[in-house]
Amino acid sequence: MATATESQFAKPVTAAVVLAAGADDASRQLLSESLSDSTVAELALANVRSVVPASHIVVVTAAGDEALRERLGADLTYVTQAQPVGTVDAVLAAREAIPADAEALLVTYADTPLLRTDSLRGLLNRHHLAGADFSLLTAVIDQPLPYGRIERDDSDKVSGIVEPEDLGAEDALLHEINVGSYVAAPARLFSQIDALAAEGEHRLTEVARKFIKDGAEVTTYRGLDPDEVQGINTPEELQQAADIVLKRLFMPKKDTDTTIKFGTGGWRAVIGEGYTLGNLRRLCQAIANEATRQGIEHKGVVIGGDRRFLSRESAEAAAEVFAGNNIPVILLPDDVPTPLVTFAAPYTGSAYGVIITSSHNPPEWNGVKVFRADGSLPLDEETDRYQDEANALSVDEVISLDLALARKAGMVVDKPLTDPYVDAIEKIIDVDAVRGSDLRVIVDPMYGTSQLTLGTILSDMRVRAEFIHASHNPLFGGIAPAPDLQRLSSLINIIKKSDGDFDLGMATDGDSDRIGIVDETGEYISTNDLLLLLYWYLHEVRGEKGGVVRNLATTHLLDRLAAHFGEESRECKVGFKHVTAGMEDIDAVLGGESSGGLTVRGWILGKDGIFACALVAEMLARTGKKISELREMIYEITGRLYTEEAGVPATPEMRVAVPRRLEADPLTHIGPYPVESISHLDGTKIVLENDNWALLRFSGTEPVLRMFVEADSPEKATELMDWLKGFVTA
């Protein structure tokens, strides 16, 4: 028996009648027009399905229109309007098909695909909460659309609906329109419809007027998005509607978007919105399910967390889910770098490695990276399975075991793996070669996780290292912990003011898988240049022959150097999983990306800022040269190219407009420079002569449109970047 509170807040059983019969062949043809990947009618019904269960949706179609029924699905109820004699008659045709338990009836149209789901939900909610007899959806517009205008009295109650042809000068300020979606109790609605039908009235608008005239309690829900009432009567309007649909697909969903979505670097979301412990548990359950299906659950998982808010609590919650599924867990104590977990998966023979981190994202974010048994990132088809199953799971389907019980049962073992990770690095890095070099470095871990591991390695090398920003600060000093030029000002200034006290400045990002370098003069060294130096060093000094793999946003000077060595170079999509896959394909000695990630053959299948810092120290010690000297030497081989990077917020409009404009007007020149080719491998890369290029790419981890250029001179690079900025904001 329901309690008083349950009865008070219970929502009425709602049914819907969707009018899809059309007044003529043209209006019926409109329903089958394509908008994005769906038709007009399919999108309209998708909105209704979001607020009314399919079992309670009745679709009124024209006689013989079987194609529409096939498109919309067999789970809906269909009735036929024998003759197109008006919307009142169409609703009457649905009367007998409306479920008997329906307490509220939504009437709407199949040719209004741009109505927002939240507007329909708001209309139903307002009708229920206000105890209204009749409710209608309205919108405020500033264009002359052929809709009735809403009149209101001094108390803001609806007092009338004025048809467009009846608008006079006194109605010039009436900008609120009747959209045409209504809600009422079925019995009350059909009572009014019967009375009007007897008078020969065929329009539903008259039903609304009758409720108003009779003094019924009439309420409205006002849609505030002008896109909702975009007309679709011409090819041009159909294209505008398609743009609106695409724009909405990319619209960032704030507090209502709680789904799990993997990008190029794992799942990341704002804490308290998408990133919650509930979502984390569902994701871990999906991964546990996959392990069980594959028969690898006995291998267990290794789990760690970085220094972000909720990382320790998240690592423990993840451990509880895996333990609840009888999957053994190695739980790494304290905070750890991402590359340590990458290393730990194959080192411990685990089925998966899981790290709680949002990498270099701002401090309000957190997330999860998952590694396979060999330490590689899963490919898209795998992460799609994780996220799809996780999003389909309910909280009740998550199997969990309290952490204290899991530890007592031996299903969760707390075990540090810092020493094996450091030892493994020192087997590859020539520690002895650095000892005695008297290197002096300053390190900025950006309040992240590298100070223990990198500090140990530098100490073993007898490198004199000074650390800044090494304390535990989940706010990361108020900035995103990304080791780029804009965020390393403290490191740069210290070196510039040190009067030659430091040979090198090193930085790692929040989870320590990216590197940033500042030379002895205080100049920031781009990762593009660093990759060039390390490739030369590995190939020429360490004698490790092989090609190089870079993502498409990384310098083409690597290709020139590979050609000089007689080695292969390969370009791949953004995402380090694509870099490591390419390295395996061509047995490359080095793989990297301009955003600070790199690895070498024989090390982990993921980027590692700690290993990279150690390798740079070895390079300086063995060559006896400064970074600035090495750069000039390499430029003598490759020549010089200059890069610029920029990013702008990826508005929904840009996500629609930029690709469409590129398709509609194929580029032959950027300014005066002829285009040699265009690649759509990942975004749009425009290749010019002499290894010059420009790239537009929407980020896979943030709502940002990224722009990259590389050119023969700084002036040309700026010119190309200005062109890109002008193109995307035009």
C-alpha positions in Angstrom: 0.0 0.0 0.0 1.4 3.4 -1.0 2.2 5.8 1.8 0.8 9.4 1.9 4.2 10.7 0.8 4.4 8.2 -2.1 0.9 9.2 -3.3 1.7 12.9 -3.0 4.7 12.6 -5.3 3.4 9.9 -7.7 3.3 11.0 -11.3 0.2 10.3 -13.4 0.2 7.6 -15.9 0.7 9.4 -19.2 -0.3 8.4 -22.8 0.5 10.2 -26.0 -1.3 10.7 -29.3 1.1 11.6 -32.1 -0.5 13.0 -35.3 1.3 11.6 -38.4 -1.5 11.4 -41.0 -0.8 14.7 -42.6 -3.2 17.0 -44.5 -1.9 16.1 -47.9 0.9 14.2 -49.8 3.4 17.0 -49.3 3.0 17.0 -45.5 3.2 13.2 -45.4 6.4 13.3 -47.6 7.9 15.7 -45.1 7.8 13.0 -42.4 10.2 10.8 -44.3 12.7 13.5 -45.0 16.2 12.9 -43.5 17.6 14.9 -40.6 21.1 13.7 -39.7 20.8 9.9 -39.4 17.0 9.8 -38.8 13.8 11.0 -40.5 11.6 13.9 -39.3 9.0 11.5 -37.9 11.6 9.3 -36.2 13.2 12.2 -34.4 9.8 13.5 -33.3 8.8 10.1 -31.9 12.2 9.8 -30.2 11.4 12.9 -28.2 8.0 11.5 -27.3 9.5 8.1 -26.3 11.7 9.9 -23.9 8.7 11.1 -21.8 6.0 8.4 -22.5 6.6 4.6 -22.6 6.1 3.0 -26.0 3.2 0.9 -24.7 1.3 4.2 -24.2 2.1 5.9 -27.5 -0.6 5.9 -30.2 0.4 7.1 -33.7 -2.3 8.3 -36.1 -1.3 7.6 -39.7 -2.9 8.0 -43.1 -4.7 5.1 -44.7 -2.2 2.7 -46.3 0.9 4.4 -44.9 2.7 1.2 -44.0 6.2 2.7 -44.6 5.8 5.1 -41.8 4.8 2.3 -39.4 7.9 0.3 -40.4 10.2 3.2 -39.7 8.8 4.1 -36.4 8.8 0.5 -34.9 6.4 -2.3 -34.0 6.4 -1.4 -30.3 4.0 1.5 -30.9 0.2 1.4 -31.4 -1.1 2.6 -34.7 -4.5 3.8 -35.8 -5.7 5.2 -39.2 -7.4 8.4 -40.0 -9.6 7.4 -42.9 -9.8 10.9 -44.4 -7.6 14.0 -43.8 -10.4 16.1 -42.3 -8.6 17.9 -39.6 -6.7 17.4 -36.3 -9.8 17.0 -34.2 -10.8 14.0 -36.3 -7.3 12.6 -36.1 -7.4 12.6 -32.3 -10.8 11.0 -32.3 -9.4 8.2 -34.4 -7.0 7.4 -31.5 -9.7 7.4 -28.8 -10.2 3.6 -28.5 -6.5 2.8 -28.6 -5.6 4.9 -25.6 -4.7 2.7 -22.6 -7.5 2.6 -20.0 -5.1 3.5 -17.2 -4.0 6.8 -18.8 -4.5 9.7 -16.5 -3.0 12.4 -18.7 -2.9 12.5 -22.5 -0.2 14.4 -24.5 -1.2 15.3 -28.0 1.6 16.3 -30.3 2.8 16.1 -34.0 5.2 13.9 -35.9 6.4 16.9 -38.0 7.9 18.8 -35.0 11.2 17.0 -34.6 13.0 20.0 -33.1 10.9 20.1 -30.0 13.2 19.5 -27.1 12.6 16.5 -24.9 12.9 18.7 -21.9 10.1 20.9 -23.2 7.7 18.0 -23.5 8.9 16.8 -20.0 8.4 20.3 -18.7 4.9 20.6 -20.1 3.8 17.3 -18.5 5.5 18.2 -15.2 3.8 21.7 -15.1 0.4 20.2 -16.0 0.7 17.7 -13.1 2.1 20.1 -10.5 -0.3 22.9 -11.3 -3.3 20.5 -11.2 -4.3 22.0 -14.5 -7.3 21.0 -16.6 -5.5 21.8 -19.8 -1.9 22.7 -20.6 -0.2 23.9 -23.8 3.4 24.3 -25.0 4.3 27.8 -26.0 7.4 29.6 -27.2 8.6 33.2 -27.6 9.8 34.1 -31.1 10.9 37.2 -32.9 10.0 36.1 -36.4 6.7 36.0 -38.3 5.9 32.3 -38.1 2.3 31.2 -38.9 1.4 30.2 -35.4 -1.4 31.5 -33.1 -0.3 34.2 -30.6 -0.9 33.8 -26.9 -2.8 36.5 -25.1 -2.4 36.9 -21.3 -4.4 38.8 -18.7 -3.0 41.0 -15.9 -2.3 37.9 -13.8 -0.3 36.3 -16.6 -3.1 33.7 -17.2 -3.8 32.7 -20.8 -6.8 34.6 -22.0 -6.9 33.8 -25.7 -5.2 32.7 -28.8 -5.1 35.0 -31.8 -4.6 33.5 -35.3 -1.9 35.1 -37.5 -4.4 36.4 -40.0 -6.4 38.1 -37.2 -3.4 40.0 -35.8 -3.9 43.7 -35.6 -1.7 46.6 -34.8 -2.6 46.2 -31.1 -1.1 42.7 -31.2 2.3 43.7 -32.4 3.8 42.9 -29.0 2.4 39.3 -29.0 5.6 37.2 -29.5 4.5 34.1 -27.5 3.1 31.4 -29.9 1.0 28.3 -29.5 3.3 25.5 -30.5 0.5 22.9 -30.7 1.3 20.4 -28.1 -1.4 19.9 -25.5 -2.0 17.9 -22.3 -5.3 17.1 -20.5 -7.1 14.2 -18.8 -8.4 11.9 -21.6 -12.0 12.1 -20.5 -12.0 15.8 -20.2 -10.2 16.3 -23.5 -12.6 14.0 -25.4 -15.6 15.7 -23.9 -14.4 19.0 -25.3 -13.5 17.4 -28.7 -16.9 15.7 -29.0 -18.6 19.0 -28.4 -16.5 20.8 -31.1 -16.8 17.9 -33.5 -20.6 18.1 -33.2 -20.3 21.8 -34.3 -18.2 20.8 -37.3 -15.0 22.2 -35.9 -11.8 20.4 -37.2 -8.9 22.2 -35.5 -7.3 21.4 -32.2 -6.6 25.0 -31.6 -10.4 25.4 -31.0 -10.1 22.8 -28.2 -7.6 25.1 -26.5 -9.8 28.1 -27.0 -12.8 26.2 -25.5 -10.9 25.3 -22.4 -9.9 29.0 -22.0 -13.4 30.2 -22.7 -15.0 27.8 -20.2 -12.8 29.1 -17.4 -10.8 25.9 -17.0 -7.5 25.9 -15.2 -5.1 26.4 -18.1 -1.4 26.5 -17.7 1.6 26.7 -20.1 5.1 25.6 -20.3 7.3 28.0 -22.3 10.0 26.7 -24.5 13.0 29.0 -24.5 15.0 27.6 -27.4 14.0 29.4 -30.7 15.3 26.4 -32.6 12.3 24.3 -31.4 9.9 26.1 -33.7 12.1 26.2 -36.8 9.8 25.6 -39.8 10.4 22.7 -42.2 8.6 23.5 -45.4 11.4 24.1 -47.9 14.7 22.4 -48.8 16.5 25.4 -47.1 14.5 25.0 -43.9 15.1 21.3 -44.0 18.9 21.9 -44.1 18.6 24.4 -41.3 16.7 21.8 -39.2 19.5 19.3 -40.0 22.0 21.8 -38.7 20.1 22.1 -35.5 19.9 18.4 -35.0 23.7 18.0 -35.5 24.4 21.0 -33.2 22.4 19.3 -30.4 24.3 16.1 -30.8 27.5 18.0 -29.8 25.8 20.2 -27.2 27.6 19.7 -23.9 25.1 18.2 -21.5 25.7 19.6 -18.1 24.2 18.2 -14.9 21.8 15.9 -16.8 24.5 14.0 -18.7 25.6 11.2 -16.4 26.6 8.7 -19.1 30.0 7.2 -19.4 31.8 8.1 -22.6 35.4 7.1 -23.4 37.6 9.5 -25.4 41.1 9.1 -26.7 42.6 8.9 -23.2 40.0 7.0 -21.2 36.8 8.2 -19.5 36.9 11.8 -18.1 34.1 14.0 -16.7 33.5 16.8 -14.3 33.3 15.6 -10.7 29.7 15.6 -9.5 28.3 15.6 -13.0 29.4 12.6 -15.1 32.1 11.6 -12.7 30.5 10.0 -9.7 31.2 7.0 -7.6 28.0 5.4 -8.9 29.2 5.7 -12.5 32.6 4.4 -11.6 31.1 1.3 -10.0 29.0 0.7 -13.0 32.0 0.9 -15.3 34.0 -1.4 -13.1 31.1 -3.9 -13.1 31.2 -3.8 -16.9 34.9 -4.4 -17.0 34.5 -7.3 -14.5 31.8 -8.8 -16.7 34.1 -8.6 -19.7 36.9 -10.3 -17.8 34.5 -13.1 -16.8 33.3 -13.6 -20.3 36.9 -13.8 -21.5 37.8 -16.3 -18.8 40.6 -14.1 -17.5 39.0 -13.0 -14.2 41.5 -15.2 -12.2 44.3 -12.9 -13.3 42.9 -10.1 -11.4 43.4 -6.3 -11.7 45.9 -3.8 -10.4 44.3 -0.4 -9.3 45.8 2.9 -8.5 44.8 6.5 -8.2 46.5 9.9 -8.6 46.2 13.0 -6.4 42.8 14.4 -7.6 39.7 14.8 -5.6 38.0 11.4 -5.0 40.9 9.4 -6.5 41.6 7.4 -3.3 37.9 6.9 -2.6 37.4 5.9 -6.3 40.3 3.4 -6.2 38.8 1.7 -3.1 35.3 1.7 -4.6 36.7 0.1 -7.8 38.5 -2.5 -5.7 35.3 -3.4 -3.9 33.5 -4.0 -7.2 36.2 -6.3 -8.6 36.4 -8.1 -5.3 32.7 -8.5 -5.3 33.0 -10.2 -8.6 35.6 -12.7 -7.3 38.4 -10.9 -9.2 41.6 -10.5 -7.2 42.8 -6.9 -6.7 46.3 -5.4 -6.2 45.5 -2.0 -4.7 48.4 0.4 -4.9 48.8 2.5 -1.8 48.9 6.3 -1.8 49.0 8.2 -5.1 50.8 6.7 -8.2 51.7 7.8 -11.7 49.7 6.5 -14.6 52.8 4.9 -16.3 53.4 2.9 -13.1 50.0 1.2 -13.6 50.7 0.8 -17.3 53.9 -1.1 -16.2 52.1 -3.0 -13.4 49.6 -4.8 -15.5 52.1 -6.9 -17.4 54.5 -7.0 -14.5 51.9 -8.6 -12.2 50.3 -10.7 -14.9 47.0 -8.9 -14.3 44.1 -8.9 -16.8 43.7 -5.2 -16.5 45.3 -2.1 -15.0 43.0 0.7 -13.8 44.2 4.2 -12.8 41.9 6.9 -11.4 43.0 10.0 -13.1 42.0 12.8 -15.5 45.6 13.4 -16.6 46.1 17.1 -17.5 42.5 18.2 -17.3 41.5 21.0 -14.9 41.1 20.1 -11.2 37.3 19.8 -11.3 37.7 16.7 -13.5 38.4 13.1 -12.8 38.3 9.9 -14.7 39.6 6.4 -15.4 42.2 4.9 -17.7 42.0 1.2 -18.4 45.0 -0.8 -19.6 45.0 -4.3 -21.1 47.2 -7.2 -19.8 50.2 -6.0 -21.9 49.9 -2.4 -20.7 48.3 -1.1 -23.9 45.2 1.0 -24.1 42.1 -0.8 -25.3 41.0 0.2 -28.8 37.7 1.9 -29.5 35.7 -1.2 -30.0 36.7 -2.4 -26.6 36.0 0.8 -24.7 32.7 1.1 -26.6 31.7 -2.3 -25.1 32.7 -1.1 -21.6 30.8 2.1 -21.8 27.7 0.7 -23.5 27.3 -2.1 -20.9 28.1 0.3 -18.0 25.5 2.8 -19.2 22.9 0.0 -19.4 23.6 -1.3 -15.9 21.5 -0.2 -12.9 23.0 0.4 -9.5 21.3 -2.8 -8.3 23.2 -4.8 -10.8 26.6 -3.8 -9.4 28.2 -6.6 -7.3 30.4 -5.2 -4.5 32.2 -6.4 -1.4 33.0 -4.1 1.5 36.7 -3.3 1.4 37.5 -4.5 4.9 35.9 -7.9 4.1 37.7 -8.0 0.8 41.1 -7.4 2.5 40.3 -10.0 5.2 39.4 -12.6 2.5 42.6 -11.8 0.6 40.7 -10.6 -2.5 42.2 -7.2 -2.1 46.0 -6.9 -1.4 47.6 -3.6 -0.7 51.0 -3.7 -2.4 53.4 -0.9 -3.5 55.1 -1.4 -6.9 57.2 1.7 -6.9 60.5 -0.2 -6.5 59.9 -2.7 -9.4 58.8 0.2 -11.7 61.9 2.2 -10.8 64.2 -0.8 -11.2 62.7 -1.6 -14.6 63.4 2.0 -15.8 67.0 1.8 -14.5 67.6 -1.4 -16.5 67.0 0.6 -19.7 68.4 4.0 -18.7 72.2 4.1 -18.4 72.3 5.2 -14.8 76.1 4.8 -14.5 76.6 7.1 -17.5 74.9 9.9 -15.7 76.8 9.5 -12.5 79.7 11.9 -12.4 78.2 14.2 -15.0 77.4 16.7 -12.3 74.0 17.4 -13.8 71.8 20.0 -12.0 68.1 20.0 -12.7 65.0 21.6 -11.4 61.8 19.6 -11.6 58.1 20.7 -11.6 55.7 17.8 -11.0 52.8 20.3 -11.1 51.5 19.0 -7.8 51.2 15.6 -9.5 52.6 12.1 -8.8 56.2 12.0 -10.2 58.2 13.2 -7.3 58.7 9.9 -5.6 59.6 7.8 -8.7 61.5 10.5 -10.6 63.2 11.7 -7.5 64.4 8.2 -6.7 65.8 7.8 -10.3 67.5 11.1 -10.3 69.0 10.4 -6.9 70.3 7.0 -8.1 71.9 8.9 -11.0 73.5 11.3 -8.5 71.8 14.1 -10.3 71.4 17.2 -8.1 67.6 17.8 -8.3 65.4 20.5 -6.8 61.6 20.0 -6.8 59.0 22.7 -6.9 55.2 22.3 -6.6 55.7 18.8 -5.1 53.1 19.0 -2.3 49.7 17.3 -2.5 47.3 19.9 -3.8 44.2 18.6 -5.6 43.6 22.1 -7.0 46.9 22.0 -8.8 47.6 25.6 -7.9 44.5 26.7 -9.7 45.6 25.6 -13.2 45.3 22.5 -15.3 48.4 20.4 -14.7 49.7 20.3 -18.3 53.4 20.9 -18.8 53.2 23.4 -21.6 54.7 26.8 -22.2 51.8 28.7 -20.6 51.8 26.8 -17.4 55.5 26.4 -16.7 56.2 30.1 -16.0 57.5 29.4 -12.5 60.0 26.8 -13.8 61.1 29.1 -16.6 61.6 32.1 -14.4 63.6 30.2 -11.8 66.1 29.0 -14.5 66.3 32.4 -16.0 67.1 34.0 -12.6 69.5 31.2 -11.5 72.5 32.6 -13.4 73.4 29.2 -14.9 72.8 27.1 -11.8 70.7 24.5 -13.7 71.4 22.5 -16.8 67.8 21.5 -17.3 64.2 22.1 -16.2 61.9 19.1 -16.2 58.1 18.9 -15.7 55.5 16.2 -15.7 51.7 16.5 -15.9 49.2 15.6 -13.2 49.5 11.8 -13.7 53.1 11.9 -14.9 52.6 10.4 -18.4 53.6 13.7 -20.2 56.9 15.6 -20.2 57.8 19.3 -20.5 61.4 20.5 -20.9 63.1 23.9 -20.3 66.7 24.3 -21.4 69.6 25.9 -19.5 68.7 29.4 -20.7 65.1 29.2 -19.6 63.7 28.5 -23.1 60.8 26.1 -23.3 61.6 23.2 -25.6 58.6 22.0 -27.5 57.9 18.2 -27.5 58.3 18.3 -31.2 61.9 19.4 -30.8 62.4 17.0 -27.9 61.2 14.0 -30.0 63.6 15.1 -32.7 66.6 15.1 -30.2 65.6 11.8 -28.6 65.2 10.1 -32.0 68.6 11.3 -33.1 70.1 10.2 -29.7 68.5 6.7 -29.7 69.5 6.1 -33.3 73.0 7.6 -33.5 74.4 7.4 -29.9 72.6 4.4 -28.4 72.7 2.6 -31.8 69.0 1.6 -31.7 68.0 1.4 -35.3 64.4 1.7 -36.4 61.8 4.1 -37.6 59.6 6.6 -35.8 55.8 7.0 -35.3 54.1 10.3 -34.6 50.5 11.4 -34.5 49.3 13.7 -37.2 49.6 16.8 -35.0 53.4 16.3 -34.5 56.3 17.7 -36.5 57.2 16.5 -39.9 60.9 17.0 -39.0 60.8 13.5 -37.6 60.0 12.3 -41.1 62.9 14.2 -42.5 65.3 12.8 -39.8 64.0 9.2 -40.5 64.6 9.7 -44.2 68.1 10.9 -43.4 68.7 7.7 -41.4 67.1 5.6 -44.2 64.3 4.6 -41.7 60.5 4.5 -42.0 58.3 7.1 -40.5 54.5 6.7 -39.9 51.7 9.1 -39.2 48.7 8.0 -37.1 45.6 9.3 -35.4 45.7 11.2 -32.1 45.6 8.8 -29.1 48.6 7.0 -27.8 47.1 3.6 -28.5 47.5 4.5 -32.1 51.1 5.5 -31.6 52.0 2.2 -29.9 50.1 0.2 -32.5 52.1 1.9 -35.2 55.4 1.3 -33.4 54.6 -2.4 -33.3 53.7 -2.5 -37.0 57.1 -1.0 -38.1 59.2 -2.0 -35.1 59.9 1.7 -34.5 62.4 2.8 -31.9 60.4 5.9 -30.8 56.8 7.0 -30.8 55.5 10.3 -29.6 53.0 13.1 -29.8 53.4 16.9 -29.7 51.3 17.1 -26.5 54.1 15.7 -24.4 53.8 11.9 -24.6 56.5 9.5 -25.8 57.8 6.0 -25.3 60.6 3.9 -26.8 60.9 0.3 -28.0 61.3 -2.1 -25.2 59.5 0.0 -22.6 55.8 0.2 -21.7 53.1 0.4 -24.4 52.1 3.8 -23.2 53.5 7.3 -22.7 55.7 7.9 -19.7 56.9 11.3 -18.5 59.1 9.8 -15.8 61.0 7.5 -18.1 61.3 10.4 -20.6 62.8 12.7 -18.0 65.4 10.0 -17.2 66.2 9.5 -20.8 66.8 13.2 -21.4 69.2 13.2 -18.4 71.1 10.3 -19.9 71.2 12.1 -23.3 72.8 15.2 -21.8 75.3 13.1 -19.8 76.4 10.9 -22.6 76.7 13.6 -25.3 78.1 16.2 -22.9 76.0 18.8 -24.7 73.3 21.2 -23.6 69.8 21.0 -25.0 70.4 24.2 -27.0 73.5 22.8 -28.6 71.9 19.5 -29.5 69.0 21.4 -31.2 71.2 23.4 -33.4 73.1 20.3 -34.4 69.9 18.5 -35.4 68.6 21.5 -37.3 71.8 21.2 -39.5 70.4 17.8 -40.6 66.7 18.4 -40.9 66.4 22.1 -41.5 63.9 24.1 -39.4 60.2 24.2 -39.3 58.1 26.4 -36.9 54.9 25.3 -35.2 52.0 27.0 -33.6 49.1 25.6 -31.6 45.8 27.1 -30.5 42.5 26.0 -29.3 39.0 27.5 -29.1 35.9 26.3 -27.3 34.2 23.8 -29.6 30.7 25.3 -29.8 28.0 23.1 -31.2 27.7 25.4 -34.2 31.4 25.0 -35.0 31.1 21.2 -34.9 28.5 21.5 -37.6 29.7 24.4 -39.6 33.4 23.7 -39.9 33.2 20.2 -41.5 30.3 21.3 -43.8 32.2 24.3 -45.0 35.3 22.2 -45.8 33.1 19.8 -47.7 31.1 22.4 -49.6 34.1 24.5 -50.7 37.1 22.2 -51.2 40.3 24.1 -50.5 42.8 24.8 -53.2 44.8 27.4 -51.3 45.4 28.7 -47.8 46.0 32.3 -48.6 48.6 32.3 -51.4 49.9 28.8 -50.6 48.7 25.9 -52.8 47.2 22.9 -51.1 48.9 19.6 -52.1 46.5 17.2 -50.3 43.9 17.0 -47.6 43.7 14.2 -45.1 40.7 13.2 -43.0 42.5 10.6 -41.0 41.6 12.4 -37.8 40.0 15.9 -38.3 41.1 17.8 -41.4 44.8 18.1 -42.2 45.7 20.4 -45.0 49.1 19.6 -46.5 51.1 22.3 -48.3 54.5 22.1 -50.0 57.8 21.5 -48.1 56.3 19.7 -45.1 54.1 22.7 -44.3 50.6 21.9 -43.0 47.6 23.0 -41.0 45.3 20.8 -38.9 41.8 21.3 -37.5 40.7 18.7 -35.0 38.1 18.5 -32.4 39.5 17.1 -29.1 38.5 13.7 -28.0 38.9 14.6 -24.3 37.7 18.2 -24.0 35.1 20.4 -25.7 37.9 22.2 -27.7 38.7 22.7 -31.4 42.4 22.3 -31.7 44.4 24.0 -34.4 48.0 23.2 -35.4 50.3 24.6 -38.0 53.9 23.9 -39.1 55.7 26.2 -41.6 59.0 27.3 -42.9 59.1 30.5 -40.8 57.5 31.9 -37.7 55.8 34.5 -39.8 54.3 31.9 -42.1 53.2 29.8 -39.2 51.4 32.8 -37.7 49.9 33.5 -41.1 48.6 30.0 -41.4 47.2 30.1 -37.9 45.5 33.4 -38.5 43.8 31.8 -41.5 42.6 28.8 -39.5 41.2 31.1 -36.8 39.5 33.2 -39.3 38.0 30.1 -41.1 36.5 28.6 -37.9 35.1 31.8 -36.6 33.7 33.1 -39.9 
